[in-house]
Amino acid sequence: MTTTESTPAVVVDAATRDKLLAGGNGPVEVRDESGALVGRFYRSGPPVLPAGYVIEGEWPSDEEIDRALREDRSYSVAEMNTFVEELKRAAR
């Protein structure tokens, strides 16, 4: 076992890596030979999009996301409900 910063890490061989990554974007249960749950693997990195979707440009950095969350206006549930109702009325 190795450590990355303060998070413990387990180094796997290429075959195990391929099995884990073949599980797709969602969580993958890792089980031992008897079928007992060892843990869950969550793939990190950008999500894999369904066929037909294209992302243009670069992924935002953590700093850009943090800034947007701090600076962008937020809306209450009541404000969002009002907005949705206005959209429904305008679509009629």
Phi and psi restraints in degrees (range 20) as a CNS / XPLOR table:
assign (resid 1 and name C) (resid 2 and name N)
       (resid 2 and name CA) (resid 2 and name C) 1.0 -118.3 20.0 2
assign (resid 2 and name N) (resid 2 and name CA)
       (resid 2 and name C) (resid 3 and name N) 1.0 172.2 20.0 2
assign (resid 2 and name C) (resid 3 and name N)
       (resid 3 and name CA) (resid 3 and name C) 1.0 -126.3 20.0 2
assign (resid 3 and name N) (resid 3 and name CA)
       (resid 3 and name C) (resid 4 and name N) 1.0 141.6 20.0 2
assign (resid 3 and name C) (resid 4 and name N)
       (resid 4 and name CA) (resid 4 and name C) 1.0 -116.0 20.0 2
assign (resid 4 and name N) (resid 4 and name CA)
       (resid 4 and name C) (resid 5 and name N) 1.0 111.5 20.0 2
assign (resid 4 and name C) (resid 5 and name N)
       (resid 5 and name CA) (resid 5 and name C) 1.0 55.1 20.0 2
assign (resid 5 and name N) (resid 5 and name CA)
       (resid 5 and name C) (resid 6 and name N) 1.0 -116.9 20.0 2
assign (resid 5 and name C) (resid 6 and name N)
       (resid 6 and name CA) (resid 6 and name C) 1.0 -106.6 20.0 2
assign (resid 6 and name N) (resid 6 and name CA)
       (resid 6 and name C) (resid 7 and name N) 1.0 3.3 20.0 2
assign (resid 6 and name C) (resid 7 and name N)
       (resid 7 and name CA) (resid 7 and name C) 1.0 -96.8 20.0 2
assign (resid 7 and name N) (resid 7 and name CA)
       (resid 7 and name C) (resid 8 and name N) 1.0 123.4 20.0 2
assign (resid 7 and name C) (resid 8 and name N)
       (resid 8 and name CA) (resid 8 and name C) 1.0 -63.3 20.0 2
assign (resid 8 and name N) (resid 8 and name CA)
       (resid 8 and name C) (resid 9 and name N) 1.0 146.3 20.0 2
assign (resid 8 and name C) (resid 9 and name N)
       (resid 9 and name CA) (resid 9 and name C) 1.0 -133.1 20.0 2
assign (resid 9 and name N) (resid 9 and name CA)
       (resid 9 and name C) (resid 10 and name N) 1.0 142.4 20.0 2
assign (resid 9 and name C) (resid 10 and name N)
       (resid 10 and name CA) (resid 10 and name C) 1.0 -111.1 20.0 2
assign (resid 10 and name N) (resid 10 and name CA)
       (resid 10 and name C) (resid 11 and name N) 1.0 127.1 20.0 2
assign (resid 10 and name C) (resid 11 and name N)
       (resid 11 and name CA) (resid 11 and name C) 1.0 -88.7 20.0 2
assign (resid 11 and name N) (resid 11 and name CA)
       (resid 11 and name C) (resid 12 and name N) 1.0 127.1 20.0 2
assign (resid 11 and name C) (resid 12 and name N)
       (resid 12 and name CA) (resid 12 and name C) 1.0 -112.4 20.0 2
assign (resid 12 and name N) (resid 12 and name CA)
       (resid 12 and name C) (resid 13 and name N) 1.0 158.4 20.0 2
assign (resid 12 and name C) (resid 13 and name N)
       (resid 13 and name CA) (resid 13 and name C) 1.0 -78.6 20.0 2
assign (resid 13 and name N) (resid 13 and name CA)
       (resid 13 and name C) (resid 14 and name N) 1.0 170.9 20.0 2
assign (resid 13 and name C) (resid 14 and name N)
       (resid 14 and name CA) (resid 14 and name C) 1.0 -60.7 20.0 2
assign (resid 14 and name N) (resid 14 and name CA)
       (resid 14 and name C) (resid 15 and name N) 1.0 -38.6 20.0 2
assign (resid 14 and name C) (resid 15 and name N)
       (resid 15 and name CA) (resid 15 and name C) 1.0 -65.0 20.0 2
assign (resid 15 and name N) (resid 15 and name CA)
       (resid 15 and name C) (resid 16 and name N) 1.0 -42.8 20.0 2
assign (resid 15 and name C) (resid 16 and name N)
       (resid 16 and name CA) (resid 16 and name C) 1.0 -66.1 20.0 2
assign (resid 16 and name N) (resid 16 and name CA)
       (resid 16 and name C) (resid 17 and name N) 1.0 -42.2 20.0 2
assign (resid 16 and name C) (resid 17 and name N)
       (resid 17 and name CA) (resid 17 and name C) 1.0 -56.5 20.0 2
assign (resid 17 and name N) (resid 17 and name CA)
       (resid 17 and name C) (resid 18 and name N) 1.0 -46.7 20.0 2
assign (resid 17 and name C) (resid 18 and name N)
       (resid 18 and name CA) (resid 18 and name C) 1.0 -62.2 20.0 2
assign (resid 18 and name N) (resid 18 and name CA)
       (resid 18 and name C) (resid 19 and name N) 1.0 -38.6 20.0 2
assign (resid 18 and name C) (resid 19 and name N)
       (resid 19 and name CA) (resid 19 and name C) 1.0 -64.3 20.0 2
assign (resid 19 and name N) (resid 19 and name CA)
       (resid 19 and name C) (resid 20 and name N) 1.0 -43.2 20.0 2
assign (resid 19 and name C) (resid 20 and name N)
       (resid 20 and name CA) (resid 20 and name C) 1.0 -65.0 20.0 2
assign (resid 20 and name N) (resid 20 and name CA)
       (resid 20 and name C) (resid 21 and name N) 1.0 -44.5 20.0 2
assign (resid 20 and name C) (resid 21 and name N)
       (resid 21 and name CA) (resid 21 and name C) 1.0 -69.7 20.0 2
assign (resid 21 and name N) (resid 21 and name CA)
       (resid 21 and name C) (resid 22 and name N) 1.0 -26.0 20.0 2
assign (resid 21 and name C) (resid 22 and name N)
       (resid 22 and name CA) (resid 22 and name C) 1.0 -68.3 20.0 2
assign (resid 22 and name N) (resid 22 and name CA)
       (resid 22 and name C) (resid 23 and name N) 1.0 -14.1 20.0 2
assign (resid 22 and name C) (resid 23 and name N)
       (resid 23 and name CA) (resid 23 and name C) 1.0 -71.9 20.0 2
assign (resid 23 and name N) (resid 23 and name CA)
       (resid 23 and name C) (resid 24 and name N) 1.0 -8.3 20.0 2
assign (resid 23 and name C) (resid 24 and name N)
       (resid 24 and name CA) (resid 24 and name C) 1.0 86.6 20.0 2
assign (resid 24 and name N) (resid 24 and name CA)
       (resid 24 and name C) (resid 25 and name N) 1.0 -155.9 20.0 2
assign (resid 24 and name C) (resid 25 and name N)
       (resid 25 and name CA) (resid 25 and name C) 1.0 -83.5 20.0 2
assign (resid 25 and name N) (resid 25 and name CA)
       (resid 25 and name C) (resid 26 and name N) 1.0 -28.0 20.0 2
assign (resid 25 and name C) (resid 26 and name N)
       (resid 26 and name CA) (resid 26 and name C) 1.0 -78.4 20.0 2
assign (resid 26 and name N) (resid 26 and name CA)
       (resid 26 and name C) (resid 27 and name N) 1.0 -179.1 20.0 2
assign (resid 26 and name C) (resid 27 and name N)
       (resid 27 and name CA) (resid 27 and name C) 1.0 -66.9 20.0 2
assign (resid 27 and name N) (resid 27 and name CA)
       (resid 27 and name C) (resid 28 and name N) 1.0 146.9 20.0 2
assign (resid 27 and name C) (resid 28 and name N)
       (resid 28 and name CA) (resid 28 and name C) 1.0 -120.2 20.0 2
assign (resid 28 and name N) (resid 28 and name CA)
       (resid 28 and name C) (resid 29 and name N) 1.0 126.0 20.0 2
assign (resid 28 and name C) (resid 29 and name N)
       (resid 29 and name CA) (resid 29 and name C) 1.0 -77.5 20.0 2
assign (resid 29 and name N) (resid 29 and name CA)
       (resid 29 and name C) (resid 30 and name N) 1.0 134.9 20.0 2
assign (resid 29 and name C) (resid 30 and name N)
       (resid 30 and name CA) (resid 30 and name C) 1.0 -106.5 20.0 2
assign (resid 30 and name N) (resid 30 and name CA)
       (resid 30 and name C) (resid 31 and name N) 1.0 122.5 20.0 2
assign (resid 30 and name C) (resid 31 and name N)
       (resid 31 and name CA) (resid 31 and name C) 1.0 -124.4 20.0 2
assign (resid 31 and name N) (resid 31 and name CA)
       (resid 31 and name C) (resid 32 and name N) 1.0 153.5 20.0 2
assign (resid 31 and name C) (resid 32 and name N)
       (resid 32 and name CA) (resid 32 and name C) 1.0 -86.2 20.0 2
assign (resid 32 and name N) (resid 32 and name CA)
       (resid 32 and name C) (resid 33 and name N) 1.0 -176.1 20.0 2
assign (resid 32 and name C) (resid 33 and name N)
       (resid 33 and name CA) (resid 33 and name C) 1.0 -60.2 20.0 2
assign (resid 33 and name N) (resid 33 and name CA)
       (resid 33 and name C) (resid 34 and name N) 1.0 -28.1 20.0 2
assign (resid 33 and name C) (resid 34 and name N)
       (resid 34 and name CA) (resid 34 and name C) 1.0 -86.3 20.0 2
assign (resid 34 and name N) (resid 34 and name CA)
       (resid 34 and name C) (resid 35 and name N) 1.0 -5.0 20.0 2
assign (resid 34 and name C) (resid 35 and name N)
       (resid 35 and name CA) (resid 35 and name C) 1.0 94.8 20.0 2
assign (resid 35 and name N) (resid 35 and name CA)
       (resid 35 and name C) (resid 36 and name N) 1.0 0.1 20.0 2
assign (resid 35 and name C) (resid 36 and name N)
       (resid 36 and name CA) (resid 36 and name C) 1.0 -73.2 20.0 2
assign (resid 36 and name N) (resid 36 and name CA)
       (resid 36 and name C) (resid 37 and name N) 1.0 137.7 20.0 2
assign (resid 36 and name C) (resid 37 and name N)
       (resid 37 and name CA) (resid 37 and name C) 1.0 -68.2 20.0 2
assign (resid 37 and name N) (resid 37 and name CA)
       (resid 37 and name C) (resid 38 and name N) 1.0 124.1 20.0 2
assign (resid 37 and name C) (resid 38 and name N)
       (resid 38 and name CA) (resid 38 and name C) 1.0 -91.9 20.0 2
assign (resid 38 and name N) (resid 38 and name CA)
       (resid 38 and name C) (resid 39 and name N) 1.0 -40.5 20.0 2
assign (resid 38 and name C) (resid 39 and name N)
       (resid 39 and name CA) (resid 39 and name C) 1.0 173.4 20.0 2
assign (resid 39 and name N) (resid 39 and name CA)
       (resid 39 and name C) (resid 40 and name N) 1.0 -169.6 20.0 2
assign (resid 39 and name C) (resid 40 and name N)
       (resid 40 and name CA) (resid 40 and name C) 1.0 -124.0 20.0 2
assign (resid 40 and name N) (resid 40 and name CA)
       (resid 40 and name C) (resid 41 and name N) 1.0 140.0 20.0 2
assign (resid 40 and name C) (resid 41 and name N)
       (resid 41 and name CA) (resid 41 and name C) 1.0 -105.8 20.0 2
assign (resid 41 and name N) (resid 41 and name CA)
       (resid 41 and name C) (resid 42 and name N) 1.0 131.2 20.0 2
assign (resid 41 and name C) (resid 42 and name N)
       (resid 42 and name CA) (resid 42 and name C) 1.0 -118.6 20.0 2
assign (resid 42 and name N) (resid 42 and name CA)
       (resid 42 and name C) (resid 43 and name N) 1.0 122.2 20.0 2
assign (resid 42 and name C) (resid 43 and name N)
       (resid 43 and name CA) (resid 43 and name C) 1.0 -69.3 20.0 2
assign (resid 43 and name N) (resid 43 and name CA)
       (resid 43 and name C) (resid 44 and name N) 1.0 134.0 20.0 2
assign (resid 43 and name C) (resid 44 and name N)
       (resid 44 and name CA) (resid 44 and name C) 1.0 -99.6 20.0 2
assign (resid 44 and name N) (resid 44 and name CA)
       (resid 44 and name C) (resid 45 and name N) 1.0 165.6 20.0 2
assign (resid 44 and name C) (resid 45 and name N)
       (resid 45 and name CA) (resid 45 and name C) 1.0 102.2 20.0 2
assign (resid 45 and name N) (resid 45 and name CA)
       (resid 45 and name C) (resid 46 and name N) 1.0 179.7 20.0 2
assign (resid 45 and name C) (resid 46 and name N)
       (resid 46 and name CA) (resid 46 and name C) 1.0 -62.2 20.0 2
assign (resid 46 and name N) (resid 46 and name CA)
       (resid 46 and name C) (resid 47 and name N) 1.0 145.4 20.0 2
assign (resid 46 and name C) (resid 47 and name N)
       (resid 47 and name CA) (resid 47 and name C) 1.0 -67.2 20.0 2
assign (resid 47 and name N) (resid 47 and name CA)
       (resid 47 and name C) (resid 48 and name N) 1.0 152.9 20.0 2
assign (resid 47 and name C) (resid 48 and name N)
       (resid 48 and name CA) (resid 48 and name C) 1.0 -90.1 20.0 2
assign (resid 48 and name N) (resid 48 and name CA)
       (resid 48 and name C) (resid 49 and name N) 1.0 121.7 20.0 2
assign (resid 48 and name C) (resid 49 and name N)
       (resid 49 and name CA) (resid 49 and name C) 1.0 -84.5 20.0 2
assign (resid 49 and name N) (resid 49 and name CA)
       (resid 49 and name C) (resid 50 and name N) 1.0 153.2 20.0 2
assign (resid 49 and name C) (resid 50 and name N)
       (resid 50 and name CA) (resid 50 and name C) 1.0 -61.8 20.0 2
assign (resid 50 and name N) (resid 50 and name CA)
       (resid 50 and name C) (resid 51 and name N) 1.0 157.6 20.0 2
assign (resid 50 and name C) (resid 51 and name N)
       (resid 51 and name CA) (resid 51 and name C) 1.0 -56.1 20.0 2
assign (resid 51 and name N) (resid 51 and name CA)
       (resid 51 and name C) (resid 52 and name N) 1.0 140.2 20.0 2
assign (resid 51 and name C) (resid 52 and name N)
       (resid 52 and name CA) (resid 52 and name C) 1.0 98.5 20.0 2
assign (resid 52 and name N) (resid 52 and name CA)
       (resid 52 and name C) (resid 53 and name N) 1.0 -16.5 20.0 2
assign (resid 52 and name C) (resid 53 and name N)
       (resid 53 and name CA) (resid 53 and name C) 1.0 -93.6 20.0 2
assign (resid 53 and name N) (resid 53 and name CA)
       (resid 53 and name C) (resid 54 and name N) 1.0 138.2 20.0 2
assign (resid 53 and name C) (resid 54 and name N)
       (resid 54 and name CA) (resid 54 and name C) 1.0 -129.2 20.0 2
assign (resid 54 and name N) (resid 54 and name CA)
       (resid 54 and name C) (resid 55 and name N) 1.0 131.9 20.0 2
assign (resid 54 and name C) (resid 55 and name N)
       (resid 55 and name CA) (resid 55 and name C) 1.0 -101.8 20.0 2
assign (resid 55 and name N) (resid 55 and name CA)
       (resid 55 and name C) (resid 56 and name N) 1.0 125.9 20.0 2
assign (resid 55 and name C) (resid 56 and name N)
       (resid 56 and name CA) (resid 56 and name C) 1.0 -103.1 20.0 2
assign (resid 56 and name N) (resid 56 and name CA)
       (resid 56 and name C) (resid 57 and name N) 1.0 141.8 20.0 2
assign (resid 56 and name C) (resid 57 and name N)
       (resid 57 and name CA) (resid 57 and name C) 1.0 88.3 20.0 2
assign (resid 57 and name N) (resid 57 and name CA)
       (resid 57 and name C) (resid 58 and name N) 1.0 -171.1 20.0 2
assign (resid 57 and name C) (resid 58 and name N)
       (resid 58 and name CA) (resid 58 and name C) 1.0 -96.1 20.0 2
assign (resid 58 and name N) (resid 58 and name CA)
       (resid 58 and name C) (resid 59 and name N) 1.0 153.7 20.0 2
assign (resid 58 and name C) (resid 59 and name N)
       (resid 59 and name CA) (resid 59 and name C) 1.0 -68.5 20.0 2
assign (resid 59 and name N) (resid 59 and name CA)
       (resid 59 and name C) (resid 60 and name N) 1.0 141.5 20.0 2
assign (resid 59 and name C) (resid 60 and name N)
       (resid 60 and name CA) (resid 60 and name C) 1.0 -67.8 20.0 2
assign (resid 60 and name N) (resid 60 and name CA)
       (resid 60 and name C) (resid 61 and name N) 1.0 147.3 20.0 2
assign (resid 60 and name C) (resid 61 and name N)
       (resid 61 and name CA) (resid 61 and name C) 1.0 -76.1 20.0 2
assign (resid 61 and name N) (resid 61 and name CA)
       (resid 61 and name C) (resid 62 and name N) 1.0 165.1 20.0 2
assign (resid 61 and name C) (resid 62 and name N)
       (resid 62 and name CA) (resid 62 and name C) 1.0 -58.8 20.0 2
assign (resid 62 and name N) (resid 62 and name CA)
       (resid 62 and name C) (resid 63 and name N) 1.0 -37.7 20.0 2
assign (resid 62 and name C) (resid 63 and name N)
       (resid 63 and name CA) (resid 63 and name C) 1.0 -64.7 20.0 2
assign (resid 63 and name N) (resid 63 and name CA)
       (resid 63 and name C) (resid 64 and name N) 1.0 -41.6 20.0 2
assign (resid 63 and name C) (resid 64 and name N)
       (resid 64 and name CA) (resid 64 and name C) 1.0 -65.1 20.0 2
assign (resid 64 and name N) (resid 64 and name CA)
       (resid 64 and name C) (resid 65 and name N) 1.0 -39.3 20.0 2
assign (resid 64 and name C) (resid 65 and name N)
       (resid 65 and name CA) (resid 65 and name C) 1.0 -66.0 20.0 2
assign (resid 65 and name N) (resid 65 and name CA)
       (resid 65 and name C) (resid 66 and name N) 1.0 -45.2 20.0 2
assign (resid 65 and name C) (resid 66 and name N)
       (resid 66 and name CA) (resid 66 and name C) 1.0 -59.8 20.0 2
assign (resid 66 and name N) (resid 66 and name CA)
       (resid 66 and name C) (resid 67 and name N) 1.0 -44.1 20.0 2
assign (resid 66 and name C) (resid 67 and name N)
       (resid 67 and name CA) (resid 67 and name C) 1.0 -63.0 20.0 2
assign (resid 67 and name N) (resid 67 and name CA)
       (resid 67 and name C) (resid 68 and name N) 1.0 -43.9 20.0 2
assign (resid 67 and name C) (resid 68 and name N)
       (resid 68 and name CA) (resid 68 and name C) 1.0 -62.9 20.0 2
assign (resid 68 and name N) (resid 68 and name CA)
       (resid 68 and name C) (resid 69 and name N) 1.0 -39.6 20.0 2
assign (resid 68 and name C) (resid 69 and name N)
       (resid 69 and name CA) (resid 69 and name C) 1.0 -67.0 20.0 2
assign (resid 69 and name N) (resid 69 and name CA)
       (resid 69 and name C) (resid 70 and name N) 1.0 -34.3 20.0 2
assign (resid 69 and name C) (resid 70 and name N)
       (resid 70 and name CA) (resid 70 and name C) 1.0 -75.4 20.0 2
assign (resid 70 and name N) (resid 70 and name CA)
       (resid 70 and name C) (resid 71 and name N) 1.0 -40.9 20.0 2
assign (resid 70 and name C) (resid 71 and name N)
       (resid 71 and name CA) (resid 71 and name C) 1.0 -95.0 20.0 2
assign (resid 71 and name N) (resid 71 and name CA)
       (resid 71 and name C) (resid 72 and name N) 1.0 -29.6 20.0 2
assign (resid 71 and name C) (resid 72 and name N)
       (resid 72 and name CA) (resid 72 and name C) 1.0 -70.4 20.0 2
assign (resid 72 and name N) (resid 72 and name CA)
       (resid 72 and name C) (resid 73 and name N) 1.0 149.9 20.0 2
assign (resid 72 and name C) (resid 73 and name N)
       (resid 73 and name CA) (resid 73 and name C) 1.0 -69.6 20.0 2
assign (resid 73 and name N) (resid 73 and name CA)
       (resid 73 and name C) (resid 74 and name N) 1.0 142.5 20.0 2
assign (resid 73 and name C) (resid 74 and name N)
       (resid 74 and name CA) (resid 74 and name C) 1.0 -111.1 20.0 2
assign (resid 74 and name N) (resid 74 and name CA)
       (resid 74 and name C) (resid 75 and name N) 1.0 158.8 20.0 2
assign (resid 74 and name C) (resid 75 and name N)
       (resid 75 and name CA) (resid 75 and name C) 1.0 -125.3 20.0 2
assign (resid 75 and name N) (resid 75 and name CA)
       (resid 75 and name C) (resid 76 and name N) 1.0 143.0 20.0 2
assign (resid 75 and name C) (resid 76 and name N)
       (resid 76 and name CA) (resid 76 and name C) 1.0 -77.3 20.0 2
assign (resid 76 and name N) (resid 76 and name CA)
       (resid 76 and name C) (resid 77 and name N) 1.0 166.5 20.0 2
assign (resid 76 and name C) (resid 77 and name N)
       (resid 77 and name CA) (resid 77 and name C) 1.0 -61.5 20.0 2
assign (resid 77 and name N) (resid 77 and name CA)
       (resid 77 and name C) (resid 78 and name N) 1.0 -40.7 20.0 2
assign (resid 77 and name C) (resid 78 and name N)
       (resid 78 and name CA) (resid 78 and name C) 1.0 -62.0 20.0 2
assign (resid 78 and name N) (resid 78 and name CA)
       (resid 78 and name C) (resid 79 and name N) 1.0 -41.8 20.0 2
assign (resid 78 and name C) (resid 79 and name N)
       (resid 79 and name CA) (resid 79 and name C) 1.0 -64.1 20.0 2
assign (resid 79 and name N) (resid 79 and name CA)
       (resid 79 and name C) (resid 80 and name N) 1.0 -40.1 20.0 2
assign (resid 79 and name C) (resid 80 and name N)
       (resid 80 and name CA) (resid 80 and name C) 1.0 -67.3 20.0 2
assign (resid 80 and name N) (resid 80 and name CA)
       (resid 80 and name C) (resid 81 and name N) 1.0 -40.3 20.0 2
assign (resid 80 and name C) (resid 81 and name N)
       (resid 81 and name CA) (resid 81 and name C) 1.0 -62.5 20.0 2
assign (resid 81 and name N) (resid 81 and name CA)
       (resid 81 and name C) (resid 82 and name N) 1.0 -41.2 20.0 2
assign (resid 81 and name C) (resid 82 and name N)
       (resid 82 and name CA) (resid 82 and name C) 1.0 -62.4 20.0 2
assign (resid 82 and name N) (resid 82 and name CA)
       (resid 82 and name C) (resid 83 and name N) 1.0 -44.1 20.0 2
assign (resid 82 and name C) (resid 83 and name N)
       (resid 83 and name CA) (resid 83 and name C) 1.0 -61.1 20.0 2
assign (resid 83 and name N) (resid 83 and name CA)
       (resid 83 and name C) (resid 84 and name N) 1.0 -44.6 20.0 2
assign (resid 83 and name C) (resid 84 and name N)
       (resid 84 and name CA) (resid 84 and name C) 1.0 -63.8 20.0 2
assign (resid 84 and name N) (resid 84 and name CA)
       (resid 84 and name C) (resid 85 and name N) 1.0 -41.8 20.0 2
assign (resid 84 and name C) (resid 85 and name N)
       (resid 85 and name CA) (resid 85 and name C) 1.0 -63.2 20.0 2
assign (resid 85 and name N) (resid 85 and name CA)
       (resid 85 and name C) (resid 86 and name N) 1.0 -39.5 20.0 2
assign (resid 85 and name C) (resid 86 and name N)
       (resid 86 and name CA) (resid 86 and name C) 1.0 -63.8 20.0 2
assign (resid 86 and name N) (resid 86 and name CA)
       (resid 86 and name C) (resid 87 and name N) 1.0 -39.0 20.0 2
assign (resid 86 and name C) (resid 87 and name N)
       (resid 87 and name CA) (resid 87 and name C) 1.0 -63.5 20.0 2
assign (resid 87 and name N) (resid 87 and name CA)
       (resid 87 and name C) (resid 88 and name N) 1.0 -42.5 20.0 2
assign (resid 87 and name C) (resid 88 and name N)
       (resid 88 and name CA) (resid 88 and name C) 1.0 -61.7 20.0 2
assign (resid 88 and name N) (resid 88 and name CA)
       (resid 88 and name C) (resid 89 and name N) 1.0 -44.0 20.0 2
assign (resid 88 and name C) (resid 89 and name N)
       (resid 89 and name CA) (resid 89 and name C) 1.0 -63.8 20.0 2
assign (resid 89 and name N) (resid 89 and name CA)
       (resid 89 and name C) (resid 90 and name N) 1.0 -40.1 20.0 2
assign (resid 89 and name C) (resid 90 and name N)
       (resid 90 and name CA) (resid 90 and name C) 1.0 -69.2 20.0 2
assign (resid 90 and name N) (resid 90 and name CA)
       (resid 90 and name C) (resid 91 and name N) 1.0 -27.3 20.0 2
assign (resid 90 and name C) (resid 91 and name N)
       (resid 91 and name CA) (resid 91 and name C) 1.0 -79.5 20.0 2
assign (resid 91 and name N) (resid 91 and name CA)
       (resid 91 and name C) (resid 92 and name N) 1.0 -13.6 20.0 2
